[in-house]
Amino acid sequence: MSPVSDSDTPTADEPSHDTKTTPDDSDDSDDDRTVIRSGRDFEQEYRLRASEAGQFLIDLGEQLRDDDELTIVDDEWELPFAFGEPVELEVDYEGVGDPELEIELELPGRTDEAAPDVE
């Protein structure tokens, strides 16, 4: 499975992003990327050109279609995630004032639990 990556990380001339995490929220991997583990809260927001966001969504969509695990990576961190079903997709359009379209995808974590037996 190939990771979803942000190969066009914003530079000083491009929009920036904000990160919310603390050193205790993650582990370091061999390649100096912080691995975001289960049981931690992590959030990062990007302001990108539409073409960059579109490429990210294509890469993400291909992983969702082809596998039940995905890995999102940045220069400084990686987030492996095994997802379950159903996936929730929300489309929110606000047309009053400055129009805005928000598209949200929520992936539940996959559980390895099996149903009990009926005897």
C-alpha angles and dihedrals in degrees: 000000000000117000123246102244139190099222092166098060109180115261129205088279093051132064115284135224135226127226129203113196139104130224090255091056097073149028128235120243127210093266094056093256116131110240112217107219134199114275093042132101117230133168132172126176125201132195105207142163112267091248091056092048089048092053090049090052091049091051091046092047092052091054091047090050097044105037145018093233131058138183123209114197138189130177090269105031146022130207117201113193133181106203133198137201145311103041114206119222120187127188115194121182121185108191100172117098110341104013115234133181120202122189117189128186119194119192119193118218116256117248123211092207119124126212115259120257121258114220 
